[in-house]
């Protein structure tokens, strides 16, 4: 019996994408039908992010749009926003939402939806309980076909960076067993996926009993036949030497690392509670390049953190100039309710100053990305096809660089192709098939 037709929209990070796949599995097991056509849905679930302010505003506007589209549609808010703004969401009479559920409450969704559909209910059903144990390790994510599959190996975060809301919306760290992860990777291989990306809020702090992240990566690399392994997002404090050596030794572990800098000034880093200094970060980068020759490095940066002076911002710019990242995700600081930064620090860097700082870094990073991408020109690369656009194949090399290749003959998503790189820009590579 079909209990309802559900449309899911996903916002935010890769973990949210994975969580939406879990929700799809949970709901189908409870006799709900999934649809890709919002017009045919009587239930819409918005899986939300709460990391930046504009993400919240986007969701609130989307709720109004959905109710205008169909006033009888049941609309639920899931994810980090549900947990972080529970009271505001429930008390806002103008916001026509019908239920909310946090990241640890997805097993309860069928009951929450049933309650929301019950017209006798006088209040909006909700569950934003944070769990010490929930990892969803026995629920097979319902994925769409493709080249890459997300796989959460842990949930939560213990770092409490002062700008970040994640520990408050997703709880403390807890990890899945190595065997459950291997079983899922084997299932993904059987389903035709060629790459798996291991996910966690702080993925390399994985710990299950005495097993470390290096132990897990070793097991996935050696005990499965998956052809490419990536992981995100790590913390600079959790890159021991044995992990770096393992990455270099194994052909199926991609030689690309995401290393969030956030800021390059020691005082600002301390204020962020990042637990490393500029010098320690640069030493880590040096160690990475020593142990993994030709490693590709990406990073996250926040500009305009409270009290950050122009000279302190220049320290961040200096670090970027020294490292020359392959890619950087650069954001303006936005105050998030319930974080330590929001409670303790005044957001005193002007919007105009933040804009100027971010533009300076973006302009520099374009040059750095182009320089780093040019190192592949003239070289043969193995590209995993992610999508097909008109007359060209689009995929990524081991270094995670988008590569565009004319397609003279038929190829499929998930195929590996050998490509001669003949062009580079800040945004990617161009190449031709090697016959």
LOGUSE-260159 format. One record per residue: x, y, z of N, C-alpha, C in turn. Coordinates in pm, whole numbers, padded with zeros to 5 digits, always signed. Atoms other than C-alpha are relative to their C-alpha. Layout:
<rs>
XYZXYZXYZ ...
</rs>
This chain:
<rs>
+00083-00120+00000+00000+00000+00000+00087+00125+00000 -00074-00125+00007+00141+00338-00105-00052+00098+00105 +00040-00090-00108+00137+00566+00201+00018+00147-00037 -00021-00137+00044+00242+00876+00009+00113+00006-00101 -00104-00018+00101+00463+01010-00270+00094+00112+00046 -00097-00088-00065+00783+01179-00149+00101+00056-00101 -00104-00069+00076+01009+01433-00317+00101+00056+00100 -00104-00044-00093+01343+01510-00147+00094+00097-00069 -00100-00096+00046+01561+01817-00199+00114+00004+00101 -00118+00006-00086+01915+01816-00062+00084+00125-00015 -00084-00119-00004+02121+02118+00040+00125-00030+00084 -00117+00011-00085+02473+02145+00174+00104-00100-00045 -00122+00078+00020+02758+01898+00205-00029-00141-00051 +00011+00140+00046+02828+01545+00083-00069-00089+00102 +00067+00078-00104+02712+01409+00418-00152+00013-00012 +00143-00017+00021+02370+01557+00349-00050-00081-00119 +00037+00082+00116+02365+01388+00009-00014-00147+00041 +00006+00138-00050+02440+01056+00179-00122-00020+00089 +00115+00012-00089+02176+01121+00445-00131-00008-00078 +00120+00008+00083+01915+01180+00175-00017-00140-00059 +00006+00138+00050+02003+00838+00033-00047-00096+00109 +00050+00080-00112+01946+00688+00379-00150+00019+00018 +00142-00031-00016+01610+00864+00408-00083-00070-00108 +00071+00068+00108+01504+00725+00070-00017-00148+00031 +00007+00142-00035+01584+00374+00188-00101-00025+00111 +00090+00015-00115+01398+00418+00518-00146+00015-00043 +00138-00026+00040+01087+00557+00350-00054-00107-00096 +00047+00105+00091+01067+00298+00072-00032-00129+00076 +00028+00117-00083+01086+00025+00335-00131+00014+00076 +00127-00025-00070+00782+00188+00497-00114+00031-00095 +00106-00008+00101+00579+00184+00174-00031+00141-00049 +00013-00128+00067+00634+00542+00067+00064-00009-00138 -00052-00001+00137+00694+00605-00304+00084+00126-00022 -00087-00113+00031+00981+00828-00419-00028+00052-00140 +00018-00059+00132+00951+01068-00710+00105+00106-00025 -00088-00109+00042+01178+01301-00905-00080+00118-00053 +00091-00102+00052+00876+01507-01011-00077+00062+00117 +00062-00063-00116+00771+01755-00742-00151+00019-00018 +00143-00021+00025+00432+01808-00907-00082-00121+00045 +00073+00122-00035+00335+01446-00839+00011-00034+00149 -00023+00031-00140+00448+01458-00473-00106+00063+00089 +00083-00059-00104+00221+01508-00174+00080+00025+00128 -00091-00022-00113+00520+01512+00064+00134+00048-00056 -00133-00047+00038+00837+01719+00019+00084+00017+00125 -00094-00009-00112+01134+01687+00253+00123+00078-00045 -00116-00082+00028+01409+01950+00256+00111-00039+00097 -00114+00041-00083+01737+01806+00384+00099+00114+00002 -00060-00133-00007+01915+02115+00508+00140+00002+00060 -00129-00035-00057+02251+02261+00592-00019+00122+00088 +00009-00118-00086+02308+02516+00867+00136+00064+00021 -00136-00049-00016+02672+02604+00812+00009+00149-00029 -00006-00142+00036+02614+02942+00644-00140+00059-00004 +00127-00069-00016+02339+03203+00680-00086-00008-00125 +00081+00000+00121+02232+03210+00316-00067-00135-00024 +00064+00132+00010+02159+02835+00338-00134+00000+00071 +00126-00006-00075+01893+02902+00603-00105+00083-00074 +00093-00087+00071+01736+03188+00409-00057-00069-00124 +00044+00072+00119+01719+02970+00098-00111-00100+00036 +00098+00100-00042+01527+02702+00289-00133+00066+00035 +00123-00068-00039+01275+02945+00437-00077+00049-00123 +00064-00044+00124+01205+03092+00094-00058-00119-00076 +00047+00118+00072+01173+02742-00050-00129-00056+00060 +00123+00046-00064+00907+02646+00206-00119+00080-00051 +00109-00085+00050+00694+02942+00097-00034-00034-00145 +00022+00036+00140+00741+02848-00270-00079-00130-00011 +00066+00130+00007+00631+02490-00206-00147+00010+00039 +00138-00016-00044+00317+02594-00021-00082+00078-00103 +00070-00068+00108+00229+02830-00305-00026-00095-00116 +00015+00100+00105+00281+02544-00549-00116-00093+00031 +00105+00093-00043+00053+02315-00348-00023+00019+00149 +00025-00032-00141-00100+02436-00022-00028-00124+00084 +00030+00124-00073-00196+02078+00069+00122-00091+00014 -00121+00082-00008+00158+01944+00028+00056+00002+00142 -00069+00009-00129+00320+01820+00349+00147+00035-00022 -00139-00044+00014+00658+01994+00391+00074-00023+00132 -00080+00026-00118+00922+01871+00632+00142+00052-00017 -00139-00044-00001+01263+02012+00726+00083-00101+00077 -00090+00098-00059+01537+01761+00794+00139+00061+00016 -00140-00036-00003+01903+01786+00886+00039+00102+00104 -00063-00087-00099+02118+02042+01064-00087+00120+00038 +00086-00114-00030+01877+02333+01035-00113-00039+00095 +00107+00047-00088+01606+02127+01202+00046-00003+00146 -00054+00008-00136+01827+02070+01506+00035+00138+00054 -00052-00129-00047+01981+02416+01525-00109+00104+00021 +00105-00101-00007+01660+02613+01476-00135-00059+00036 +00122+00070-00034+01403+02376+01625-00108+00094+00052 +00099-00087-00062+01227+02637+01840-00053+00103-00098 +00042-00101+00098+01221+02904+01568-00092-00061-00105 +00079+00065+00104+01083+02658+01314-00139-00038+00052 +00128+00045-00057+00812+02525+01545-00089+00116+00039 +00079-00113-00051+00705+02865+01678-00041+00100-00109 +00028-00095+00109+00698+03050+01345-00134-00035-00065 +00134+00028+00052+00329+03065+01259-00013+00025-00149 +00005-00032+00143+00395+03210+00914+00070-00106-00085 -00074+00102+00073+00626+02922+00820-00082-00129-00002 +00095+00111+00010+00398+02647+00695+00070-00135-00016 -00060+00133+00001+00610+02345+00775-00085-00095+00084 +00086+00099-00063+00454+02021+00895+00074-00093+00095 -00078+00083-00091+00738+01833+01065+00146+00039-00012 -00145-00015+00007+01108+01853+01150+00065-00124+00059 -00075+00116-00048+01367+01579+01203+00149+00027-00014 -00143-00021+00002+01734+01604+01294+00075-00116-00062 -00080+00102+00069+02021+01398+01145+00004-00137+00067 +00001+00128-00070+01995+01128+01412-00140-00060+00014 +00140+00040-00021+01617+01088+01382-00068-00054-00125 +00061+00041+00127+01567+00953+01030-00076-00132+00010 +00078+00123-00018+01451+00612+01152-00145+00031+00043 +00133-00037-00048+01155+00795+01308-00085+00069-00106 +00071-00077+00102+01055+00967+00982-00136-00059-00040 +00132+00053+00036+00776+00724+00882-00108+00034+00102 +00098-00033-00104+00604+00781+01217-00028+00150+00004 +00019-00145+00000+00661+01157+01202-00091+00043-00115 +00084-00032+00115+00506+01172+00855-00144-00045+00026 +00135+00048-00034+00211+00959+00970-00070+00097+00094 +00058-00095-00095+00157+01198+01260-00035+00132-00067 +00025-00126+00069+00183+01502+01033-00122-00009-00092 +00115+00021+00088-00078+01354+00798-00131-00017+00078 +00117+00017-00086-00312+01295+01091-00059+00138+00034 +00060-00133-00019-00541+01599+01086-00043+00025+00143 +00039-00017-00140-00630+01536+01448+00114+00056+00086 -00115-00050-00073-00279+01637+01553-00007+00152+00014 +00008-00144-00025-00270+01983+01712+00135+00070-00007 -00134-00059+00004+00107+02036+01696+00084-00068-00107 -00088+00055+00101+00386+01981+01448+00087-00110+00062 -00087+00105-00053+00561+01646+01505+00147+00033-00026 -00143-00026+00015+00936+01670+01558+00081-00101+00079 -00097+00081-00073+01239+01468+01667+00139+00050-00040 -00135-00050+00026+01579+01633+01693+00098-00054+00104 -00084+00062-00101+01731+01399+01949+00138-00031-00056 -00136+00036+00038+02109+01367+01929+00037-00132+00065 -00031+00134-00047+02230+01010+01961+00150-00017+00027 -00140+00036-00026+02552+00875+02113+00041-00122-00081 -00029+00130+00060+02526+00557+01906-00042-00011-00148 +00056+00018+00134+02337+00609+01577+00106+00022-00109 -00087-00009+00117+02550+00538+01267-00069-00046-00128 +00077+00050+00115+02281+00391+01035+00075-00109-00076 -00086+00096+00069+02526+00110+00959-00076-00120-00056 +00077+00112+00052+02251-00145+00896-00101+00042-00106 +00094-00049+00101+02061+00072+00648+00073+00022-00132 -00066-00020+00128+02168+00038+00283-00050+00128-00068 +00039-00125+00065+02168+00384+00124-00057-00028-00139 +00064+00016+00130+01943+00410-00181+00062+00100-00097 -00077-00088+00086+02179+00555-00442-00050-00005-00143 +00025+00002+00143+02125+00659-00799+00126-00048-00069 -00117+00049+00072+02354+00515-01062+00099+00112-00026 -00103-00099+00027+02684+00690-01120+00138-00060+00016 -00138+00046-00013+03060+00668-01088+00043-00008+00145 -00043-00012-00139+03100+00771-00723-00116-00026+00095 +00097+00020-00107+02919+00662-00409+00054+00058+00129 -00036-00050-00133+02926+00848-00077-00023-00110+00102 +00015+00100-00105+02976+00630+00229+00045+00061+00132 -00034-00058-00130+02961+00769+00582+00059-00107+00091 -00067+00094-00090+03208+00590+00809-00015+00039+00145 +00018-00051-00135+03132+00803+01114-00094+00119-00004 +00087-00115-00010+02904+01078+01235+00042+00086+00118 -00031-00090-00109+02940+01381+01458+00140+00056-00003 -00131-00066-00007+03240+01590+01559+00029+00040+00144 -00044-00035-00135+03438+01648+01879+00088+00124+00005 -00101-00105+00004+03648+01945+01768-00047+00135+00054 +00057-00125-00051+03417+02236+01856+00077+00123-00045 -00049-00126+00057+03570+02492+01625-00105+00107+00030 +00095-00098-00053+03414+02814+01746-00097+00053-00104 +00088-00049+00105+03263+02904+01407-00101-00103-00047 +00072+00112+00060+03101+02566+01348-00113-00051+00088 +00118+00045-00071+02757+02442+01444-00012-00153+00002 +00016+00144+00019+02812+02074+01351-00005-00080+00130 +00010+00080-00123+02887+01938+01703-00134+00014+00071 +00128-00025-00065+02557+02089+01816-00117-00054-00082 +00108+00051+00085+02352+01963+01520+00014-00148-00033 -00023+00141+00032+02513+01621+01464+00061-00078+00115 -00045+00072-00118+02644+01535+01810+00148-00035-00002 -00140+00040-00017+02968+01371+01918+00038-00113-00095 -00050+00099+00095+03184+01138+01713-00034-00143+00040 +00015+00145-00015+03090+00773+01672+00021-00063-00138 -00045+00062+00124+03220+00533+01411-00063-00136-00023 +00046+00133+00039+03104+00225+01223+00115-00099+00006 -00104+00103+00001+03291-00104+01234+00062-00011-00139 -00068+00020+00128+03546-00177+00964-00075-00102-00085 +00067+00104+00077+03355-00489+00863-00126+00052-00067 +00122-00053+00060+03028-00301+00807+00032+00089-00120 -00041-00088+00110+03213-00052+00585+00048-00084-00119 -00046+00090+00107+03387-00329+00386-00119-00064-00070 +00119+00063+00058+03051-00501+00336-00072+00097-00095 +00069-00097+00085+02900-00180+00198+00082+00033-00125 -00084-00024+00117+03198-00114-00031-00012-00116-00099 +00018+00115+00089+03166-00468-00168-00135+00005-00071 +00132-00015+00061+02796-00407-00228+00004+00106-00111 -00011-00106+00100+02880-00084-00412+00073-00048-00124 -00074+00056+00113+03131-00266-00631-00091-00090-00083 +00094+00088+00071+02867-00527-00716-00104+00080-00078 +00099-00084+00067+02629-00243-00809+00060+00080-00116 -00063-00065+00114+02884-00107-01057+00072+00130+00029 -00073-00122-00033+03034+00188-00869+00150-00025-00006 -00144+00012+00017+03400+00250-00946+00079+00077+00105 -00067-00083-00100+03480+00501-00673-00089+00013+00123 +00070-00027-00124+03383+00538-00310+00070+00115+00072 -00054-00110-00080+03428+00855-00105-00045-00019+00144 +00028+00021-00142+03451+00790+00269-00025+00135+00066 +00045-00127-00055+03271+01060+00464+00001+00001+00152 +00015-00027-00142+03283+01207+00811+00016+00148+00022 -00024-00140-00032+03265+01547+00975+00147+00026+00026 -00146-00002-00015+03625+01477+01072+00047-00142-00028 -00005+00139+00043+03682+01163+00872+00123-00074+00053 -00118+00074-00042+04037+01084+00975+00019-00009+00151 +00001+00030-00143+03954+01089+01346-00081-00127+00028 +00070+00129-00013+03767+00762+01280+00069-00087+00105 -00051+00091-00101+03806+00525+01573-00109-00100+00037 +00092+00105-00041+03632+00192+01628+00080-00103+00080 -00085+00083-00085+03776+00005+01925+00144+00048-00011 -00140-00036+00018+04149-00002+01857+00035+00035-00145 -00023-00026+00142+04107+00058+01483+00000+00149-00030 -00013-00140+00040+04224+00393+01343-00047+00018-00143 +00036-00025+00139+04144+00561+01014+00099-00065-00096 -00100+00068+00083+04470+00426+00871-00033-00149-00012 +00039+00141+00003+04354+00074+00965-00119-00021-00093 +00118+00009+00086+04019+00134+00795+00039+00015-00147 -00039-00026+00139+04177+00276+00479+00079-00118-00056 -00076+00119+00039+04418-00018+00466-00095-00114-00035 +00094+00110+00022+04127-00263+00492-00083+00021-00126 +00081-00027+00119+03912-00094+00228+00084-00014-00126 -00090+00008+00115+04210-00073-00006+00038-00143-00035 -00055+00134+00024+04327-00433+00036-00106-00110-00003 +00098+00106-00014+04006-00627+00109-00125+00021-00086 +00109-00020+00096+03773-00484-00158+00062+00019-00137 -00049-00020+00136+03801-00448-00534-00041+00136-00056 +00034-00134+00046+03684-00084-00550+00124+00062-00064 -00115-00045+00078+03903+00095-00803+00057+00134+00043 -00049-00127-00052+03925+00440-00646-00060+00028+00137 +00043-00035-00135+03906+00553-00284+00039+00145+00027 -00025-00136-00047+03872+00913-00168-00057+00015+00140 +00061-00026-00130+03788+01062+00171-00005+00150+00026 +00019-00139-00039+03664+01393+00311-00103+00002+00115 -00094-00110-00008+03663+01602+00521+00084-00021+00126 -00088+00024-00114+03963+01573+00750+00033+00128+00078 -00053-00110-00081+04128+01794+01013+00152-00012-00003 -00147+00008+00006+04499+01884+00993+00066-00075+00116 -00060+00065-00116+04557+01734+01337+00006-00152-00013 +00015+00144+00009+04479+01382+01217+00062-00059-00126 -00071+00057+00115+04737+01302+00947+00132-00063+00047 -00124+00063-00045+04986+01062+01110+00081-00052-00118 -00092+00040+00106+05287+00946+00910-00043-00132-00064 +00040+00129+00057+05154+00591+00870-00115+00015-00100 +00109-00025+00094+04842+00729+00698+00054+00053-00132 -00057-00057+00121+05046+00933+00451+00076-00106-00080 -00074+00107+00068+05272+00636+00371-00095-00098-00068 +00098+00092+00057+04970+00414+00312-00061+00058-00127 +00058-00064+00117+04812+00664+00072+00096-00006-00118 -00100+00003+00107+05135+00679-00128+00020-00140-00056 -00030+00137+00041+05175+00300-00140-00111-00064-00084 +00113+00070+00060+04825+00202-00258-00050+00070-00126 +00041-00055+00128+04728+00253-00620-00147+00042-00002 +00143-00032+00005+04353+00260-00548-00040+00112+00098 +00028-00116-00084+04380+00542-00289+00047+00125-00074 -00033-00118+00081+04369+00876-00471+00100+00090+00071 -00108-00086-00053+04667+01107-00426-00046+00146+00004 +00057-00133-00017+04454+01405-00339-00050+00013+00143 +00035-00020-00139+04408+01546+00010-00064+00136+00020 +00064-00124-00039+04175+01807+00148+00051+00036+00139 -00063-00041-00125+04351+02002+00425-00051+00139+00038 +00058-00131-00031+04135+02281+00573+00093+00090+00082 -00083-00099-00069+04349+02582+00667-00086+00086+00091 +00095-00092-00064+04060+02815+00771+00060+00140+00020 -00067-00129-00015+04307+03093+00864+00150-00024+00014 -00145+00016-00004+04681+03156+00850+00069+00073+00112 -00057-00075-00111+04727+03369+01159-00020-00076+00131 +00006+00081-00122+04804+03204+01493-00106+00049+00099 +00100-00051-00094+04586+03435+01703-00141-00035-00047 +00132+00032+00054+04287+03384+01473-00026-00150+00008 +00015+00145-00010+04346+03009+01461-00036-00042+00143 +00031+00030-00140+04344+02999+01842-00142+00042+00034 +00135-00050-00024+04026+03205+01848-00104-00092-00065 +00085+00098+00068+03877+02951+01605+00003-00137+00069 -00023+00130-00065+03995+02664+01832+00042-00106-00101 -00045+00093+00103+04176+02500+01541+00115-00090+00047 -00097+00087-00068+04451+02352+01767+00130-00023-00076 -00130+00004+00065+04741+02409+01525+00042+00143-00032 -00053-00131+00035+04965+02702+01434+00029+00005-00150 -00039-00016+00139+05064+02842+01098+00120-00089-00033 -00122+00078+00024+05405+02677+01128-00030-00149-00002 +00035+00142-00003+05254+02339+01220-00074-00040-00127 +00071+00029+00124+05023+02358+00920+00097-00011-00117 -00097+00002+00109+05310+02438+00684+00092-00122+00009 -00080+00122-00017+05516+02154+00832-00075-00123-00049 +00083+00111+00046+05227+01917+00765-00002-00005-00153 +00000-00005+00146+05207+02031+00402+00133-00051-00055 -00133+00044+00042+05581+01977+00368+00012-00151+00012 -00004+00144-00024+05546+01626+00513-00085-00074-00104 +00087+00062+00101+05258+01546+00275+00068-00008-00135 -00066-00003+00130+05456+01649-00029+00126-00086-00002 -00115+00089-00009+05757+01454+00093-00043-00145-00014 +00043+00139-00004+05563+01132+00153-00084-00039-00121 +00086+00028+00114+05322+01162-00144+00041+00093-00114 -00044-00088+00109+05508+01307-00444-00115+00031-00096 +00103-00046+00094+05282+01507-00676-00141-00001+00058 +00132-00002-00063+04998+01509-00422-00074+00128-00037 +00086-00115+00024+04707+01741-00503-00063+00042+00132 +00047-00051-00129+04600+01965-00213-00110+00103-00020 +00107-00099-00005+04275+02150-00155-00020+00045+00144 +00015-00055-00135+04166+02360+00141-00131+00076+00014 +00110-00090-00034+03890+02561+00314+00058+00122+00070 -00045-00124-00062+03939+02923+00416-00120+00086+00037 +00101-00096-00045+03723+03164+00615+00066+00137+00011 -00052-00136-00012+03785+03537+00574-00095+00082+00087 +00081-00090-00081+03666+03805+00814-00052-00059+00128 +00038+00051-00130+03649+03598+01130+00006+00116+00101 +00002-00111-00095+03565+03824+01429+00138+00041+00051 -00123-00068-00042+03852+04061+01517+00118-00021-00093 -00111+00020+00093+04065+03945+01219+00038+00134-00064 -00047-00124+00059+04273+04246+01116+00046-00024-00144 -00049+00013+00137+04396+04319+00766+00135-00069-00003 -00132+00064-00006+04750+04219+00864-00012-00149+00029 +00021+00141-00029+04620+03891+01005-00055-00073-00122 +00045+00058+00127+04434+03827+00682+00117-00022-00095 -00117+00016+00086+04764+03882+00500+00081-00123+00037 -00065+00126-00040+04904+03591+00704-00066-00119-00072 +00070+00105+00076+04636+03369+00544+00045+00002-00145 -00044-00015+00139+04730+03503+00202+00143-00050-00018 -00139+00045+00005+05096+03436+00278+00010-00152+00000 +00000+00146-00004+05026+03071+00366-00043-00056-00135 +00048+00046+00131+04830+03026+00042+00106+00019-00107 -00107-00024+00096+05117+03180-00155+00112-00101+00014 -00106+00097-00024+05362+02941+00007-00041-00141-00039 +00045+00136+00028+05153+02625-00030-00032-00018-00148 +00053+00010+00137+04999+02693-00376-00094-00120-00009 +00101+00104+00001+04685+02484-00329-00050-00025-00142 +00062+00032+00128+04537+02301-00627-00139+00063-00009 +00135-00055-00003+04194+02422-00521-00030+00050+00140 +00037-00053-00131+04045+02629-00240-00147+00040+00001 +00138-00043-00024+03691+02677-00105+00008+00116+00098 -00021-00122-00077+03684+03034+00025-00134+00061+00036 +00129-00048-00048+03400+03172+00238+00017+00123+00088 +00009-00110-00095+03308+03490+00417-00059-00053+00130 +00055+00040-00128+03251+03440+00788-00144+00049+00013 +00136-00038-00035+02882+03436+00877-00033-00061+00136 +00029+00039-00137+02764+03417+01234-00109-00106+00002 +00098+00106-00012+02585+03092+01315-00050-00008+00143 +00055+00008-00135+02349+03087+01614+00043-00126+00073 -00034+00109-00091+02452+02869+01908+00146-00046-00009 -00142+00030-00001+02819+02853+01812+00070+00087+00104 -00076-00078-00098+03085+02976+02055+00037+00137-00055 -00034-00128+00060+03186+03248+01810-00117+00097+00006 +00118-00085-00005+02830+03381+01794-00030+00048+00141 +00029-00033-00139+02797+03377+02173+00105+00092+00061 -00110-00069-00068+03137+03527+02256+00063+00115-00078 -00073-00096+00082+03262+03734+01963-00095+00086-00082 +00075-00090+00085+03123+04038+01788+00046-00014-00145 -00030+00008+00142+03105+04000+01409+00034+00141-00050 -00037-00140+00015+03303+04320+01364+00077+00033-00128 -00063-00029+00129+03461+04285+01018-00110+00034-00099 +00107-00049+00086+03255+04483+00769-00021-00090-00121 +00033+00079+00118+03081+04319+00476+00090+00039-00117 -00085-00047+00108+03285+04533+00236+00142-00053+00014 -00135+00051-00024+03613+04428+00398+00006-00150-00029 +00005+00144+00029+03512+04061+00382+00000-00024-00151 +00008+00013+00146+03426+04106+00015+00136+00022-00065 -00131-00030+00057+03764+04261-00064+00100-00113+00027 -00091+00108-00037+03950+03987+00122-00027-00127-00081 +00033+00121+00074+03762+03706-00048+00037+00015-00147 -00036-00023+00139+03817+03863-00390+00150-00013-00020 -00145+00010+00009+04191+03889-00322+00045-00146-00002 -00036+00141-00004+04210+03519-00234-00048-00074-00124 +00054+00067+00119+03988+03410-00522+00087+00029-00121 -00086-00037+00113+04201+03603-00773+00133-00074+00005 -00126+00071-00015+04517+03448-00634-00016-00148-00025 +00021+00144+00015+04370+03099-00623-00021-00039-00146 +00017+00029+00143+04269+03116-00990+00136-00021-00066 -00134+00012+00055+04636+03169-01077+00067-00129+00048 -00060+00121-00056+04744+02889-00843-00061-00126-00062 +00066+00117+00058+04485+02645-00978+00045-00022-00144 -00048+00012+00138+04590+02719-01335+00142-00056-00003 -00138+00047-00006+04956+02669-01244+00006-00148+00034 -00001+00140-00042+04885+02340-01067-00059-00090-00109 +00061+00080+00106+04661+02215-01349+00092-00015-00121 -00090+00005+00116+04924+02295-01611+00104-00111+00012 -00098+00107-00015+05149+02027-01463-00044-00131-00067 +00051+00122+00063+04924+01765-01623+00007+00006-00153 -00003-00014+00146+04958+01904-01979+00114-00083-00060 -00096+00088+00065+05134+01657-02207+00009-00139+00061 -00006+00129-00069+05075+01368-01966-00126-00082-00029 +00112+00093+00012+04854+01061-01997-00066-00014+00137 +00074+00011-00125+04582+01044-01734-00116-00097-00013 +00117+00085-00006+04322+00790-01634-00115+00083+00057 +00115-00082-00037+03985+00965-01616-00120-00089+00026 +00125+00071-00031+03674+00828-01447-00116+00089-00044 +00109-00079+00055+03369+00949-01642-00113+00015+00102 +00109-00029-00094+03113+01119-01415-00129+00039-00070 +00120-00040+00074+02876+01263-01674+00036+00019-00147 -00018-00022+00143+02828+01310-02047-00080+00123-00040 +00063-00125+00040+02754+01658-02184+00008+00015-00151 +00005-00014+00146+02646+01672-02549+00106-00088-00066 -00100+00076+00074+02956+01571-02740+00131-00016+00076 -00123+00018-00073+03207+01547-02456-00022-00078+00129 -00001+00075-00125+03291+01325-02161+00059+00089+00109 -00048-00079-00113+03342+01486-01820+00030-00094+00116 -00039+00085-00112+03533+01314-01543+00114+00061+00077 -00108-00048-00085+03819+01342-01298+00118-00095-00004 -00120+00081-00013+04175+01225-01276+00022-00035+00147 -00031+00040-00137+04337+01084-00963+00005+00119+00094 -00012-00122-00080+04400+01441-00842-00131+00074+00018 +00134-00056-00015+04025+01514-00858-00022+00125-00083 +00015-00115+00089+04060+01768-01140-00100-00034-00110 +00098+00020+00107+03761+01798-01374+00070+00003-00135 -00064+00014+00130+03862+01690-01723-00106-00018-00108 +00096+00001+00110+03673+01747-02050+00065-00061-00123 -00056+00076+00111+03724+01510-02341-00104-00016-00111 +00092+00027+00111+03558+01509-02687-00028-00149-00011 +00041+00140+00003+03364+01187-02734-00034-00044-00141 +00028+00046+00136+03400+01046-03087-00077-00131-00005 +00077+00125-00004+03252+00714-02981-00069-00012+00135 +00086+00014-00117+03009+00593-02718+00079-00050+00121 -00051+00043-00128+03129+00570-02359-00109+00018+00105 +00103-00001-00102+02935+00528-02035+00051+00064+00130 -00034-00047-00134+02928+00695-01696+00054-00117+00081 -00065+00106-00076+03160+00495-01471+00112-00070-00073 -00113+00056+00076+03401+00400-01750+00129+00075+00034 -00132-00061-00004+03772+00463-01712+00051+00016-00142 -00057-00025+00133+03937+00620-02016+00142+00055+00015 -00135-00055+00003+04298+00699-02101-00001+00126-00086 +00010-00131+00064+04342+01062-02196+00136+00068-00002 -00117-00087+00011+04628+01278-02322-00046+00144+00028 +00039-00136-00037+04598+01619-02152+00069+00100-00092 -00057-00100+00092+04644+01906-02398-00040+00143+00033 +00037-00135-00038+04501+02206-02214-00037+00008+00147 +00030-00019-00142+04456+02351-01865-00050+00141+00024 +00051-00128-00045+04261+02634-01705-00010-00005+00152 +00019+00008-00145+04194+02732-01342-00110-00097+00041 +00118+00079-00034+03876+02526-01359+00009-00147-00040 -00009+00140+00039+03996+02201-01515+00097-00025-00113 -00091+00046+00106+04172+02011-01792-00078-00034-00126 +00053+00049+00126+04110+01930-02157+00094-00108-00052 -00083+00107+00052+04230+01618-02329-00066-00072-00116 +00052+00082+00110+04185+01368-02610+00018-00146+00037 -00007+00143-00024+04118+00998-02596+00126-00059-00062 -00112+00077+00053+04418+00771-02640-00055-00132-00053 +00057+00121+00062+04313+00497-02883+00092-00121+00021 
</rs>
